[in-house]
Amino acid sequence: MGKAKEAVVVAGALALVWVAIELALKPFLGKARDSIDKSDPARDPDDQDDDVPAAADDDA
């Protein structure tokens, strides 16, 4: 039972460290993930992103 308890403690500690790193580096990681999304070769640049407002059509 000692090995199982040790494994659970180690897994919990790793999860806690991962969450702490995510919170500490959130601004940097957000920018990095956005740039990775923009450099995705499967992404169509003509598709509109949800966070980008649509351009107004000036037909008048």
C-alpha positions as CSV (number, residue, x, y, z in Angstrom):
1,M,0.0,0.0,0.0
2,G,3.0,2.3,0.5
3,K,3.9,2.4,-3.2
4,A,0.4,3.2,-4.3
5,K,0.2,6.1,-1.7
6,E,3.6,7.4,-2.9
7,A,2.4,7.3,-6.5
8,V,-0.8,9.2,-5.6
9,V,1.2,11.9,-3.7
10,V,3.7,12.3,-6.6
11,A,0.9,12.6,-9.1
12,G,-0.9,15.2,-7.0
13,A,2.3,17.2,-6.5
14,L,3.0,17.2,-10.3
15,A,-0.6,18.4,-10.9
16,L,-0.2,21.1,-8.4
17,V,3.1,22.3,-9.9
18,W,1.5,22.2,-13.4
19,V,-1.4,24.4,-12.2
20,A,1.0,26.8,-10.5
21,I,3.1,27.2,-13.7
22,E,0.0,27.7,-15.8
23,L,-1.2,30.5,-13.4
24,A,2.2,32.2,-13.1
25,L,2.9,32.2,-16.9
26,K,-0.6,32.7,-18.1
27,P,0.0,35.9,-20.1
28,F,3.1,34.5,-21.8
29,L,1.4,31.1,-22.5
30,G,-1.7,32.8,-23.9
31,K,0.4,34.8,-26.4
32,A,2.4,31.7,-27.3
33,R,-0.7,29.7,-27.9
34,D,-2.2,32.4,-30.0
35,S,0.9,32.6,-32.2
36,I,0.9,28.8,-32.6
37,D,-2.8,28.9,-33.7
38,K,-2.0,31.6,-36.2
39,S,1.0,29.6,-37.6
40,D,-1.1,26.5,-38.1
41,P,-0.7,25.4,-41.8
42,A,-4.2,23.9,-41.7
43,R,-5.8,27.3,-40.7
44,D,-7.4,29.2,-43.5
45,P,-6.5,32.9,-43.1
46,D,-9.7,33.9,-44.9
47,D,-11.8,32.4,-42.1
48,Q,-13.0,34.9,-39.6
49,D,-12.0,34.4,-35.9
50,D,-14.7,34.8,-33.3
51,D,-12.8,37.5,-31.5
52,V,-12.3,39.6,-34.6
53,P,-15.2,41.9,-35.5
54,A,-16.5,41.6,-39.0
55,A,-15.6,44.4,-41.4
56,A,-18.5,46.7,-42.3
57,D,-19.6,46.7,-45.9
58,D,-19.9,50.2,-47.3
59,D,-22.1,49.7,-50.3
60,A,-23.7,53.1,-50.0
